Structures are given as structure tokens and as C-alpha cells.
Amino acid sequence: MGRGGPRGGARGGRGGGAGQRGGAKVIVEPHRHPGVFVVRGGKEDGIATRNITPGESVYGEKRVSVDEVQTNEDGSQTTTKVEYRTWNPFRSKLCAAIAGGADDIYMKPGSRVLYLGGASGTSVSHVADLVGPTGFVYAVEFSSRSGRDLVSMASKRTNVVPIVEDARQPARYRMVVPMVDVIFADVAQPDQARIVAMNANWFLKAGGGVLISIKANCIDSTAPAAEVFAAEVQKMRADGIKPKFQLTLEPFERDHCLVAGIFNRTQKSA
Ligand SMILES: C[S@@+](CC[C@H](N)C(=O)[O-])C[C@H]1O[C@@H](n2cnc3c(N)ncnc32)[C@H](O)[C@@H]1O
């Protein structure tokens, strides 16, 4: 590397898929959401994140390694291998929302994310890649079984703080969670809107983003999905979260939608 270190970020690169026979050429390009990437050159384009722990998969996902060329301040060039992990929209609501064209995800490299319903950490691990080494993901999961996998995944990622607790009891983890930039919620509970509001009041900065994955039949299995979503949006409004956009997670998840909003701390508390 030349004096002064690399200038400018990697703007995509070419290389062979890690472990792919014949070294099929792939290109990785930045997605419009910073920290998210698009892998082109396989059968079809895919979404990926830059692996914060190169050499390791978390749940058997494919890894793609590319050469990236950076120009140093003295004009010389340095080539480095960079590894990406493919992110499957059928296995992650956040990825499904990105693939479906979400306007904003309110997170980028360096962000602090409170993730409610972390399960075993598959999506959380991609969020950890997305926010990178200067960001943090605080992942809350109340099942001790899933929590074990979450803790194990986090043991290899210093930017993931696993919290095996009930998201209805934010006071229990107030000592480990600072103010965050965004809350992503996927707890699949009928009182999810209330859970989000409570956590927002404890931890979300004013003007912070809220992303809620809603599974219609977890809230009300008798009403039409569109009515359930509209009622959830009303609850968010009442709790000081101004809805910004809503999108279906079809075809990746049936009867799910993602609702996004901005939190306004001056509104009534939960
Ligand atoms: C639909 S799954 C989440 C999947 C995960 N977001 C992913 O993409 O891999 C919902 C998770 O929320 C957890 N959960 C439900 N209620 C919770 C609560 N009150 N506090 C914490 N976790 C909860 C469940 O145990 C389950 O693991």
C-alpha cells in the first residue's frame, strides 16, 4: 500500500465466486443503500453484504470473493480480496424489503441498530456486515434456544450485542443499549406495535427510523391483511411514529408487509 493509505472506497470489483468450480466471473456493485451490495454474474442478480468475518458463513450462505482495486494517494494501486455473503430475501424480511424496493432502511455503515426478534441471528449477521466495524447491532431475542445461536454468532462479531431478554421489558437491557439510529422489529407478536413504541421511547433518537415487519395473521387471523396493516399503521401514529412508506414483502413472504416510519420523541409515551 502506498503512503497515505487508500483513497476512495472500493466501487465494486471482479472475481470468482468463493468455492465455485471453474471460477465463474462475478461483479459486485454497491446497492443504492450504503452497506448493501449487488452481486451480478450468476444465474440472477443477488443482494449481499461485505463479510465482517471473512472465511466464515453463518448459516451456509454462499460467499463471493472479488478483487478490489484502490488508488493510493501517490497514484499507485493496491488490489485486495474482499468477501461478500449472499443475503437471501426468502430468509430475511429486511432483505425482502430491500429487494422489494424499500425507499429507506435508515441504517448504513456506522449506524447503531436495535433489532427486536433476532432469532438465531441469520439476518442480524447481515445487519452486522451492513453497519460494519464502526456500527453496532443490539439484538434482542427471548427464546433461549435461538438465543444460544445468536450468542454464538455474536461471539465472532464484535459489533453484535446479543440480548436474550423479552423485548416487552426494555428496562432490563437499558444498561447495554445506548441511543440508537433505527429500530428494526420482527417479533411476530400481536402487540408488536406496543413493543416497538416502548423500545423507541427508551432507546430511539428523535428523528430515528423504525422498520416493522408485520405478519397479518399474527395480529388478527380473521381480518383481511390490508385492514390489519392499516390498523398497525394507526397504532404507530398514535405512538409518535410518523409512517413514511409501506411495502408488501411478497413474493418472498406471504401476507407480510414492512412499515417504515420516523420517531418523534415529543409525542405521547407508551
Ligand atoms: C419471525 S422470527 C424473527 C426472524 C429474524 N428476524 C430473521 O429474519 O432471522 C420472530 C422472533 O421473535 C422472537 N420474539 C417473539 N416475541 C419476542 C419478545 N417479546 N421478545 C424478544 N423476542 C421475541 C421469537 O422468539 C422469534 O425468534
The ligand as an ORCA input file, in Angstrom:
! r2SCAN-3c Opt
* xyz 0 1
  C     -40.116    -14.153     12.812
  S     -38.870    -14.525     13.952
  C     -37.560    -13.431     13.597
  C     -36.725    -13.831     12.406
  C     -35.493    -12.984     12.247
  N     -35.799    -11.572     12.244
  C     -34.760    -13.334     10.975
  O     -35.000    -12.676      9.944
  O     -33.919    -14.245     11.019
  C     -39.509    -13.806     15.411
  C     -38.581    -13.946     16.605
  O     -39.002    -13.045     17.608
  C     -38.819    -13.669     18.863
  N     -39.697    -12.989     19.816
  C     -41.053    -13.039     19.859
  N     -41.510    -12.285     20.874
  C     -40.427    -11.746     21.476
  C     -40.270    -10.877     22.587
  N     -41.321    -10.424     23.288
  N     -39.021    -10.524     22.944
  C     -37.955    -10.986     22.233
  N     -38.047    -11.815     21.185
  C     -39.272    -12.187     20.810
  C     -39.166    -15.120     18.599
  O     -38.614    -15.973     19.583
  C     -38.586    -15.346     17.211
  O     -37.268    -15.818     17.288
*
